[in-house]
């Protein structure tokens, strides 16, 4: 089974003070982050490292997944 990046992104969001807001459409979630002016959308099945890093960038988090 292929492991995605969703759990790692969620853990980083929580570690940086972001809070879960509500479910979005489909398997997406909305999160509120202190470094962001808008809610951040997190995909429930994130398979791309580049997408994961884009979500972290939108959240205002400087950490990156390598």
N, C-alpha and C positions, 0 to 999 in steps of 0.2 A: 504494500500500500504506500502511495506517495504522500509524504507529509507536506502540508502547506505552511504558510507563514502567518496565518491568522492568530494563532495562540501566542506567538512571539510578539506580534504587534500589540495585541491586547495587553500582554504583560508590560511592555514598554510604556503604553499609554497609562496604565495604572501607576507605574513607578514614577511617572512625571506629573501626577496629580490630575489626570483626566478622569472624567466620570461618565459612566454609561447613561445616555439620555433616554433612548427608546429604540424599539425595532424600526427598521426602515422597510422598503419594499423588498420582497423576496427574502433572501438570506443576509441582507445588509443590516448594519447597526449604525446608530448615530451616537457620537460621543462629543462631549464638551471638554475642551482643553484650554488651559490658561493662556497658552501662546497663540491661540487662534481666535479670529473674530467671528467665525461661523462654525456650525457643527461639522465634525469630521466624519465622513462615511467610511465604514470598515466593512469590507466584503467578507462574508462568512466562509468562503472557499478561496482564499488568496493563494494562488499557485506561483505567482511571479515575484521575485525578489525586488524587481524594479517598481512594481505596484506597491509593495510593502513599504519601500523607502519613500515613495511618493506620498503615502498616507502619513508617514512620520513627518515629512517635510510640511505638509498641510497643517499638522498639529503643532508645528513650531518646535519639534524635537530634533536636536542636532545629531543624535545617535543614528547610525545606519546599520542595516543588516548586510553582512558580507557573505 
